[in-house]
Amino acid sequence: MKHRTFLRDKLKQILGLGFAAGDQGVIEIVEGNRKTLEEIKTSLGLPPDAVPDKVLEAVQALKAGLEKMK
């Protein structure tokens, strides 16, 4: 139980939620972030199972391409 409480509090901290936030609020934020990440991967033409490093590489490549256009 102690570990679960620690994990819940850590998630709240990472997500920028106050310690008074309930478990449902944490779940909703995590689900929303998952959907956002899926949309980012799709927009970048990456597969749904792309690892975070590949997402970052694609974003950096996009940024470099945009800077060249300036």
PyMOL Python script that loads the backbone (N, CA, C, O; Angstrom):
from pymol import cmd

cmd.read_pdbstr("""\
ATOM      1  N   MET A   1       0.820  -1.194   0.000  1.00  0.00           N
ATOM      2  CA  MET A   1       0.000   0.000   0.000  1.00  0.00           C
ATOM      3  C   MET A   1       0.866   1.262   0.000  1.00  0.00           C
ATOM      4  O   MET A   1       0.538   2.256  -0.647  1.00  0.00           O
ATOM      5  N   LYS A   2       1.972   1.202   0.735  1.00  0.00           N
ATOM      6  CA  LYS A   2       2.871   2.342   0.815  1.00  0.00           C
ATOM      7  C   LYS A   2       3.421   2.703  -0.563  1.00  0.00           C
ATOM      8  O   LYS A   2       3.506   3.878  -0.921  1.00  0.00           O
ATOM      9  N   HIS A   3       3.794   1.672  -1.335  1.00  0.00           N
ATOM     10  CA  HIS A   3       4.336   1.895  -2.673  1.00  0.00           C
ATOM     11  C   HIS A   3       3.293   2.542  -3.580  1.00  0.00           C
ATOM     12  O   HIS A   3       3.613   3.427  -4.374  1.00  0.00           O
ATOM     13  N   ARG A   4       2.047   2.095  -3.457  1.00  0.00           N
ATOM     14  CA  ARG A   4       0.975   2.643  -4.294  1.00  0.00           C
ATOM     15  C   ARG A   4       0.758   4.124  -3.978  1.00  0.00           C
ATOM     16  O   ARG A   4       0.572   4.935  -4.886  1.00  0.00           O
ATOM     17  N   THR A   5       0.781   4.468  -2.710  1.00  0.00           N
ATOM     18  CA  THR A   5       0.622   5.865  -2.309  1.00  0.00           C
ATOM     19  C   THR A   5       1.774   6.699  -2.842  1.00  0.00           C
ATOM     20  O   THR A   5       1.563   7.806  -3.338  1.00  0.00           O
ATOM     21  N   PHE A   6       2.996   6.176  -2.746  1.00  0.00           N
ATOM     22  CA  PHE A   6       4.164   6.879  -3.267  1.00  0.00           C
ATOM     23  C   PHE A   6       4.027   7.093  -4.767  1.00  0.00           C
ATOM     24  O   PHE A   6       4.279   8.190  -5.265  1.00  0.00           O
ATOM     25  N   LEU A   7       3.629   6.048  -5.487  1.00  0.00           N
ATOM     26  CA  LEU A   7       3.477   6.137  -6.933  1.00  0.00           C
ATOM     27  C   LEU A   7       2.410   7.158  -7.308  1.00  0.00           C
ATOM     28  O   LEU A   7       2.620   7.970  -8.209  1.00  0.00           O
ATOM     29  N   ARG A   8       1.275   7.125  -6.630  1.00  0.00           N
ATOM     30  CA  ARG A   8       0.196   8.079  -6.903  1.00  0.00           C
ATOM     31  C   ARG A   8       0.682   9.508  -6.667  1.00  0.00           C
ATOM     32  O   ARG A   8       0.418  10.391  -7.484  1.00  0.00           O
ATOM     33  N   ASP A   9       1.385   9.745  -5.565  1.00  0.00           N
ATOM     34  CA  ASP A   9       1.891  11.082  -5.268  1.00  0.00           C
ATOM     35  C   ASP A   9       2.935  11.518  -6.290  1.00  0.00           C
ATOM     36  O   ASP A   9       2.989  12.691  -6.660  1.00  0.00           O
ATOM     37  N   LYS A  10       3.761  10.587  -6.746  1.00  0.00           N
ATOM     38  CA  LYS A  10       4.769  10.904  -7.763  1.00  0.00           C
ATOM     39  C   LYS A  10       4.093  11.284  -9.080  1.00  0.00           C
ATOM     40  O   LYS A  10       4.505  12.242  -9.734  1.00  0.00           O
ATOM     41  N   LEU A  11       3.057  10.539  -9.470  1.00  0.00           N
ATOM     42  CA  LEU A  11       2.315  10.874 -10.687  1.00  0.00           C
ATOM     43  C   LEU A  11       1.693  12.263 -10.583  1.00  0.00           C
ATOM     44  O   LEU A  11       1.729  13.032 -11.543  1.00  0.00           O
ATOM     45  N   LYS A  12       1.132  12.583  -9.437  1.00  0.00           N
ATOM     46  CA  LYS A  12       0.543  13.908  -9.238  1.00  0.00           C
ATOM     47  C   LYS A  12       1.594  14.994  -9.415  1.00  0.00           C
ATOM     48  O   LYS A  12       1.334  16.032 -10.022  1.00  0.00           O
ATOM     49  N   GLN A  13       2.781  14.744  -8.878  1.00  0.00           N
ATOM     50  CA  GLN A  13       3.869  15.713  -8.994  1.00  0.00           C
ATOM     51  C   GLN A  13       4.283  15.869 -10.454  1.00  0.00           C
ATOM     52  O   GLN A  13       4.432  16.994 -10.931  1.00  0.00           O
ATOM     53  N   ILE A  14       4.470  14.768 -11.165  1.00  0.00           N
ATOM     54  CA  ILE A  14       4.878  14.803 -12.569  1.00  0.00           C
ATOM     55  C   ILE A  14       3.844  15.534 -13.419  1.00  0.00           C
ATOM     56  O   ILE A  14       4.196  16.294 -14.321  1.00  0.00           O
ATOM     57  N   LEU A  15       2.575  15.300 -13.127  1.00  0.00           N
ATOM     58  CA  LEU A  15       1.486  15.876 -13.911  1.00  0.00           C
ATOM     59  C   LEU A  15       1.129  17.294 -13.481  1.00  0.00           C
ATOM     60  O   LEU A  15       0.278  17.934 -14.099  1.00  0.00           O
ATOM     61  N   GLY A  16       1.772  17.787 -12.430  1.00  0.00           N
ATOM     62  CA  GLY A  16       1.509  19.136 -11.958  1.00  0.00           C
ATOM     63  C   GLY A  16       0.191  19.278 -11.218  1.00  0.00           C
ATOM     64  O   GLY A  16      -0.388  20.363 -11.166  1.00  0.00           O
ATOM     65  N   LEU A  17      -0.276  18.186 -10.650  1.00  0.00           N
ATOM     66  CA  LEU A  17      -1.519  18.204  -9.886  1.00  0.00           C
ATOM     67  C   LEU A  17      -1.212  18.417  -8.416  1.00  0.00           C
ATOM     68  O   LEU A  17      -0.139  18.047  -7.941  1.00  0.00           O
ATOM     69  N   GLY A  18      -2.137  19.001  -7.707  1.00  0.00           N
ATOM     70  CA  GLY A  18      -1.982  19.153  -6.268  1.00  0.00           C
ATOM     71  C   GLY A  18      -2.181  17.816  -5.579  1.00  0.00           C
ATOM     72  O   GLY A  18      -2.779  16.898  -6.140  1.00  0.00           O
ATOM     73  N   PHE A  19      -1.679  17.714  -4.368  1.00  0.00           N
ATOM     74  CA  PHE A  19      -1.807  16.456  -3.631  1.00  0.00           C
ATOM     75  C   PHE A  19      -3.256  16.143  -3.281  1.00  0.00           C
ATOM     76  O   PHE A  19      -3.580  15.005  -2.942  1.00  0.00           O
ATOM     77  N   ALA A  20      -4.136  17.151  -3.362  1.00  0.00           N
ATOM     78  CA  ALA A  20      -5.549  16.919  -3.074  1.00  0.00           C
ATOM     79  C   ALA A  20      -6.283  16.284  -4.256  1.00  0.00           C
ATOM     80  O   ALA A  20      -7.426  15.851  -4.113  1.00  0.00           O
ATOM     81  N   ALA A  21      -5.636  16.227  -5.417  1.00  0.00           N
ATOM     82  CA  ALA A  21      -6.275  15.635  -6.600  1.00  0.00           C
ATOM     83  C   ALA A  21      -6.585  14.167  -6.336  1.00  0.00           C
ATOM     84  O   ALA A  21      -5.796  13.451  -5.720  1.00  0.00           O
ATOM     85  N   GLY A  22      -7.726  13.742  -6.805  1.00  0.00           N
ATOM     86  CA  GLY A  22      -8.142  12.361  -6.598  1.00  0.00           C
ATOM     87  C   GLY A  22      -7.571  11.418  -7.638  1.00  0.00           C
ATOM     88  O   GLY A  22      -7.008  11.843  -8.646  1.00  0.00           O
ATOM     89  N   ASP A  23      -7.726  10.136  -7.374  1.00  0.00           N
ATOM     90  CA  ASP A  23      -7.229   9.116  -8.296  1.00  0.00           C
ATOM     91  C   ASP A  23      -7.856   9.253  -9.676  1.00  0.00           C
ATOM     92  O   ASP A  23      -7.173   9.066 -10.684  1.00  0.00           O
ATOM     93  N   GLN A  24      -9.145   9.577  -9.738  1.00  0.00           N
ATOM     94  CA  GLN A  24      -9.822   9.708 -11.028  1.00  0.00           C
ATOM     95  C   GLN A  24      -9.206  10.834 -11.851  1.00  0.00           C
ATOM     96  O   GLN A  24      -9.073  10.713 -13.069  1.00  0.00           O
ATOM     97  N   GLY A  25      -8.833  11.921 -11.195  1.00  0.00           N
ATOM     98  CA  GLY A  25      -8.183  13.027 -11.894  1.00  0.00           C
ATOM     99  C   GLY A  25      -6.854  12.606 -12.497  1.00  0.00           C
ATOM    100  O   GLY A  25      -6.531  12.981 -13.624  1.00  0.00           O
ATOM    101  N   VAL A  26      -6.090  11.832 -11.753  1.00  0.00           N
ATOM    102  CA  VAL A  26      -4.804  11.326 -12.246  1.00  0.00           C
ATOM    103  C   VAL A  26      -5.031  10.432 -13.463  1.00  0.00           C
ATOM    104  O   VAL A  26      -4.332  10.552 -14.470  1.00  0.00           O
ATOM    105  N   ILE A  27      -6.004   9.542 -13.364  1.00  0.00           N
ATOM    106  CA  ILE A  27      -6.300   8.622 -14.466  1.00  0.00           C
ATOM    107  C   ILE A  27      -6.713   9.394 -15.713  1.00  0.00           C
ATOM    108  O   ILE A  27      -6.259   9.077 -16.812  1.00  0.00           O
ATOM    109  N   GLU A  28      -7.562  10.396 -15.559  1.00  0.00           N
ATOM    110  CA  GLU A  28      -8.030  11.176 -16.704  1.00  0.00           C
ATOM    111  C   GLU A  28      -6.887  11.921 -17.382  1.00  0.00           C
ATOM    112  O   GLU A  28      -6.830  11.981 -18.610  1.00  0.00           O
ATOM    113  N   ILE A  29      -5.983  12.487 -16.598  1.00  0.00           N
ATOM    114  CA  ILE A  29      -4.839  13.205 -17.168  1.00  0.00           C
ATOM    115  C   ILE A  29      -3.931  12.245 -17.927  1.00  0.00           C
ATOM    116  O   ILE A  29      -3.497  12.558 -19.036  1.00  0.00           O
ATOM    117  N   VAL A  30      -3.639  11.092 -17.352  1.00  0.00           N
ATOM    118  CA  VAL A  30      -2.773  10.110 -18.015  1.00  0.00           C
ATOM    119  C   VAL A  30      -3.414   9.633 -19.318  1.00  0.00           C
ATOM    120  O   VAL A  30      -2.732   9.524 -20.337  1.00  0.00           O
ATOM    121  N   GLU A  31      -4.713   9.351 -19.295  1.00  0.00           N
ATOM    122  CA  GLU A  31      -5.400   8.928 -20.515  1.00  0.00           C
ATOM    123  C   GLU A  31      -5.353  10.021 -21.575  1.00  0.00           C
ATOM    124  O   GLU A  31      -5.151   9.731 -22.754  1.00  0.00           O
ATOM    125  N   GLY A  32      -5.536  11.267 -21.169  1.00  0.00           N
ATOM    126  CA  GLY A  32      -5.466  12.385 -22.103  1.00  0.00           C
ATOM    127  C   GLY A  32      -4.081  12.525 -22.715  1.00  0.00           C
ATOM    128  O   GLY A  32      -3.950  12.781 -23.912  1.00  0.00           O
ATOM    129  N   ASN A  33      -3.045  12.357 -21.895  1.00  0.00           N
ATOM    130  CA  ASN A  33      -1.672  12.432 -22.399  1.00  0.00           C
ATOM    131  C   ASN A  33      -1.375  11.298 -23.370  1.00  0.00           C
ATOM    132  O   ASN A  33      -0.659  11.490 -24.352  1.00  0.00           O
ATOM    133  N   ARG A  34      -1.925  10.114 -23.096  1.00  0.00           N
ATOM    134  CA  ARG A  34      -1.731   8.978 -23.998  1.00  0.00           C
ATOM    135  C   ARG A  34      -2.346   9.280 -25.354  1.00  0.00           C
ATOM    136  O   ARG A  34      -1.731   9.022 -26.389  1.00  0.00           O
ATOM    137  N   LYS A  35      -3.547   9.822 -25.356  1.00  0.00           N
ATOM    138  CA  LYS A  35      -4.216  10.160 -26.615  1.00  0.00           C
ATOM    139  C   LYS A  35      -3.440  11.229 -27.369  1.00  0.00           C
ATOM    140  O   LYS A  35      -3.319  11.166 -28.593  1.00  0.00           O
ATOM    141  N   THR A  36      -2.916  12.208 -26.646  1.00  0.00           N
ATOM    142  CA  THR A  36      -2.123  13.257 -27.275  1.00  0.00           C
ATOM    143  C   THR A  36      -0.871  12.672 -27.912  1.00  0.00           C
ATOM    144  O   THR A  36      -0.525  13.038 -29.035  1.00  0.00           O
ATOM    145  N   LEU A  37      -0.192  11.775 -27.221  1.00  0.00           N
ATOM    146  CA  LEU A  37       1.009  11.153 -27.765  1.00  0.00           C
ATOM    147  C   LEU A  37       0.679  10.333 -29.005  1.00  0.00           C
ATOM    148  O   LEU A  37       1.444  10.332 -29.969  1.00  0.00           O
ATOM    149  N   GLU A  38      -0.453   9.635 -28.989  1.00  0.00           N
ATOM    150  CA  GLU A  38      -0.869   8.873 -30.171  1.00  0.00           C
ATOM    151  C   GLU A  38      -1.094   9.805 -31.358  1.00  0.00           C
ATOM    152  O   GLU A  38      -0.710   9.475 -32.480  1.00  0.00           O
ATOM    153  N   GLU A  39      -1.713  10.965 -31.127  1.00  0.00           N
ATOM    154  CA  GLU A  39      -1.959  11.934 -32.190  1.00  0.00           C
ATOM    155  C   GLU A  39      -0.647  12.497 -32.726  1.00  0.00           C
ATOM    156  O   GLU A  39      -0.502  12.699 -33.931  1.00  0.00           O
ATOM    157  N   ILE A  40       0.300  12.748 -31.839  1.00  0.00           N
ATOM    158  CA  ILE A  40       1.607  13.255 -32.259  1.00  0.00           C
ATOM    159  C   ILE A  40       2.300  12.227 -33.146  1.00  0.00           C
ATOM    160  O   ILE A  40       2.832  12.575 -34.200  1.00  0.00           O
ATOM    161  N   LYS A  41       2.297  10.972 -32.729  1.00  0.00           N
ATOM    162  CA  LYS A  41       2.926   9.913 -33.523  1.00  0.00           C
ATOM    163  C   LYS A  41       2.285   9.820 -34.901  1.00  0.00           C
ATOM    164  O   LYS A  41       2.987   9.723 -35.908  1.00  0.00           O
ATOM    165  N   THR A  42       0.963   9.848 -34.953  1.00  0.00           N
ATOM    166  CA  THR A  42       0.252   9.769 -36.223  1.00  0.00           C
ATOM    167  C   THR A  42       0.614  10.955 -37.110  1.00  0.00           C
ATOM    168  O   THR A  42       0.871  10.784 -38.301  1.00  0.00           O
ATOM    169  N   SER A  43       0.635  12.147 -36.541  1.00  0.00           N
ATOM    170  CA  SER A  43       0.958  13.353 -37.306  1.00  0.00           C
ATOM    171  C   SER A  43       2.367  13.309 -37.872  1.00  0.00           C
ATOM    172  O   SER A  43       2.627  13.840 -38.952  1.00  0.00           O
ATOM    173  N   LEU A  44       3.274  12.676 -37.142  1.00  0.00           N
ATOM    174  CA  LEU A  44       4.664  12.573 -37.592  1.00  0.00           C
ATOM    175  C   LEU A  44       4.888  11.387 -38.521  1.00  0.00           C
ATOM    176  O   LEU A  44       5.994  11.186 -39.022  1.00  0.00           O
ATOM    177  N   GLY A  45       3.835  10.600 -38.752  1.00  0.00           N
ATOM    178  CA  GLY A  45       3.957   9.431 -39.622  1.00  0.00           C
ATOM    179  C   GLY A  45       4.649   8.257 -38.960  1.00  0.00           C
ATOM    180  O   GLY A  45       5.201   7.391 -39.639  1.00  0.00           O
ATOM    181  N   LEU A  46       4.623   8.225 -37.648  1.00  0.00           N
ATOM    182  CA  LEU A  46       5.264   7.143 -36.903  1.00  0.00           C
ATOM    183  C   LEU A  46       4.242   6.071 -36.552  1.00  0.00           C
ATOM    184  O   LEU A  46       3.050   6.358 -36.440  1.00  0.00           O
ATOM    185  N   PRO A  47       4.702   4.843 -36.379  1.00  0.00           N
ATOM    186  CA  PRO A  47       3.781   3.780 -35.962  1.00  0.00           C
ATOM    187  C   PRO A  47       3.350   3.992 -34.508  1.00  0.00           C
ATOM    188  O   PRO A  47       4.049   4.655 -33.742  1.00  0.00           O
ATOM    189  N   PRO A  48       2.209   3.433 -34.134  1.00  0.00           N
ATOM    190  CA  PRO A  48       1.704   3.604 -32.768  1.00  0.00           C
ATOM    191  C   PRO A  48       2.657   3.109 -31.685  1.00  0.00           C
ATOM    192  O   PRO A  48       2.616   3.591 -30.553  1.00  0.00           O
ATOM    193  N   ASP A  49       3.515   2.146 -32.028  1.00  0.00           N
ATOM    194  CA  ASP A  49       4.429   1.597 -31.023  1.00  0.00           C
ATOM    195  C   ASP A  49       5.808   2.261 -31.046  1.00  0.00           C
ATOM    196  O   ASP A  49       6.760   1.731 -30.473  1.00  0.00           O
ATOM    197  N   ALA A  50       5.918   3.418 -31.706  1.00  0.00           N
ATOM    198  CA  ALA A  50       7.203   4.120 -31.762  1.00  0.00           C
ATOM    199  C   ALA A  50       7.638   4.508 -30.350  1.00  0.00           C
ATOM    200  O   ALA A  50       6.843   4.993 -29.544  1.00  0.00           O
ATOM    201  N   VAL A  51       8.911   4.285 -30.076  1.00  0.00           N
ATOM    202  CA  VAL A  51       9.454   4.608 -28.753  1.00  0.00           C
ATOM    203  C   VAL A  51       9.681   6.121 -28.644  1.00  0.00           C
ATOM    204  O   VAL A  51       9.812   6.802 -29.660  1.00  0.00           O
ATOM    205  N   PRO A  52       9.726   6.645 -27.417  1.00  0.00           N
ATOM    206  CA  PRO A  52       9.898   8.089 -27.231  1.00  0.00           C
ATOM    207  C   PRO A  52      11.112   8.673 -27.960  1.00  0.00           C
ATOM    208  O   PRO A  52      11.049   9.802 -28.447  1.00  0.00           O
ATOM    209  N   ASP A  53      12.210   7.925 -28.042  1.00  0.00           N
ATOM    210  CA  ASP A  53      13.388   8.433 -28.749  1.00  0.00           C
ATOM    211  C   ASP A  53      13.088   8.693 -30.220  1.00  0.00           C
ATOM    212  O   ASP A  53      13.581   9.669 -30.786  1.00  0.00           O
ATOM    213  N   LYS A  54      12.287   7.835 -30.847  1.00  0.00           N
ATOM    214  CA  LYS A  54      11.920   8.018 -32.257  1.00  0.00           C
ATOM    215  C   LYS A  54      11.013   9.232 -32.426  1.00  0.00           C
ATOM    216  O   LYS A  54      11.121   9.963 -33.411  1.00  0.00           O
ATOM    217  N   VAL A  55      10.125   9.442 -31.468  1.00  0.00           N
ATOM    218  CA  VAL A  55       9.253  10.617 -31.512  1.00  0.00           C
ATOM    219  C   VAL A  55      10.105  11.878 -31.422  1.00  0.00           C
ATOM    220  O   VAL A  55       9.901  12.826 -32.181  1.00  0.00           O
ATOM    221  N   LEU A  56      11.048  11.888 -30.502  1.00  0.00           N
ATOM    222  CA  LEU A  56      11.928  13.039 -30.338  1.00  0.00           C
ATOM    223  C   LEU A  56      12.750  13.282 -31.600  1.00  0.00           C
ATOM    224  O   LEU A  56      12.899  14.427 -32.024  1.00  0.00           O
ATOM    225  N   GLU A  57      13.283  12.230 -32.201  1.00  0.00           N
ATOM    226  CA  GLU A  57      14.044  12.366 -33.448  1.00  0.00           C
ATOM    227  C   GLU A  57      13.188  12.985 -34.545  1.00  0.00           C
ATOM    228  O   GLU A  57      13.648  13.866 -35.272  1.00  0.00           O
ATOM    229  N   ALA A  58      11.948  12.528 -34.667  1.00  0.00           N
ATOM    230  CA  ALA A  58      11.054  13.046 -35.699  1.00  0.00           C
ATOM    231  C   ALA A  58      10.728  14.516 -35.450  1.00  0.00           C
ATOM    232  O   ALA A  58      10.660  15.302 -36.395  1.00  0.00           O
ATOM    233  N   VAL A  59      10.527  14.890 -34.203  1.00  0.00           N
ATOM    234  CA  VAL A  59      10.244  16.286 -33.868  1.00  0.00           C
ATOM    235  C   VAL A  59      11.462  17.156 -34.166  1.00  0.00           C
ATOM    236  O   VAL A  59      11.324  18.256 -34.700  1.00  0.00           O
ATOM    237  N   GLN A  60      12.645  16.669 -33.825  1.00  0.00           N
ATOM    238  CA  GLN A  60      13.867  17.429 -34.096  1.00  0.00           C
ATOM    239  C   GLN A  60      14.098  17.577 -35.597  1.00  0.00           C
ATOM    240  O   GLN A  60      14.546  18.630 -36.053  1.00  0.00           O
ATOM    241  N   ALA A  61      13.800  16.537 -36.366  1.00  0.00           N
ATOM    242  CA  ALA A  61      13.935  16.611 -37.822  1.00  0.00           C
ATOM    243  C   ALA A  61      12.943  17.622 -38.392  1.00  0.00           C
ATOM    244  O   ALA A  61      13.282  18.387 -39.295  1.00  0.00           O
ATOM    245  N   LEU A  62      11.742  17.625 -37.874  1.00  0.00           N
ATOM    246  CA  LEU A  62      10.732  18.593 -38.305  1.00  0.00           C
ATOM    247  C   LEU A  62      11.195  20.010 -37.997  1.00  0.00           C
ATOM    248  O   LEU A  62      11.069  20.904 -38.833  1.00  0.00           O
ATOM    249  N   LYS A  63      11.725  20.212 -36.808  1.00  0.00           N
ATOM    250  CA  LYS A  63      12.224  21.527 -36.407  1.00  0.00           C
ATOM    251  C   LYS A  63      13.353  21.978 -37.326  1.00  0.00           C
ATOM    252  O   LYS A  63      13.381  23.128 -37.764  1.00  0.00           O
ATOM    253  N   ALA A  64      14.281  21.072 -37.615  1.00  0.00           N
ATOM    254  CA  ALA A  64      15.401  21.409 -38.498  1.00  0.00           C
ATOM    255  C   ALA A  64      14.890  21.779 -39.885  1.00  0.00           C
ATOM    256  O   ALA A  64      15.379  22.731 -40.494  1.00  0.00           O
ATOM    257  N   GLY A  65      13.918  21.037 -40.383  1.00  0.00           N
ATOM    258  CA  GLY A  65      13.343  21.340 -41.694  1.00  0.00           C
ATOM    259  C   GLY A  65      12.666  22.697 -41.718  1.00  0.00           C
ATOM    260  O   GLY A  65      12.775  23.431 -42.700  1.00  0.00           O
ATOM    261  N   LEU A  66      11.976  23.032 -40.658  1.00  0.00           N
ATOM    262  CA  LEU A  66      11.308  24.330 -40.580  1.00  0.00           C
ATOM    263  C   LEU A  66      12.316  25.468 -40.498  1.00  0.00           C
ATOM    264  O   LEU A  66      12.096  26.535 -41.071  1.00  0.00           O
ATOM    265  N   GLU A  67      13.418  25.250 -39.789  1.00  0.00           N
ATOM    266  CA  GLU A  67      14.443  26.284 -39.674  1.00  0.00           C
ATOM    267  C   GLU A  67      15.126  26.532 -41.012  1.00  0.00           C
ATOM    268  O   GLU A  67      15.511  27.664 -41.306  1.00  0.00           O
ATOM    269  N   LYS A  68      15.284  25.487 -41.830  1.00  0.00           N
ATOM    270  CA  LYS A  68      15.887  25.646 -43.154  1.00  0.00           C
ATOM    271  C   LYS A  68      14.998  26.475 -44.069  1.00  0.00           C
ATOM    272  O   LYS A  68      15.488  27.156 -44.970  1.00  0.00           O
ATOM    273  N   MET A  69      13.691  26.415 -43.837  1.00  0.00           N
ATOM    274  CA  MET A  69      12.749  27.137 -44.675  1.00  0.00           C
ATOM    275  C   MET A  69      12.740  28.634 -44.383  1.00  0.00           C
ATOM    276  O   MET A  69      12.220  29.413 -45.182  1.00  0.00           O
ATOM    277  N   LYS A  70      13.301  29.041 -43.261  1.00  0.00           N
ATOM    278  CA  LYS A  70      13.300  30.468 -42.882  1.00  0.00           C
ATOM    279  C   LYS A  70      14.209  31.281 -43.752  1.00  0.00           C
ATOM    280  O   LYS A  70      14.321  32.493 -43.566  1.00  0.00           O
TER     281      LYS A  70
END
""", "prot")
cmd.dss("prot")
cmd.show_as("cartoon", "prot")
cmd.util.cbc("prot")
cmd.orient("prot")
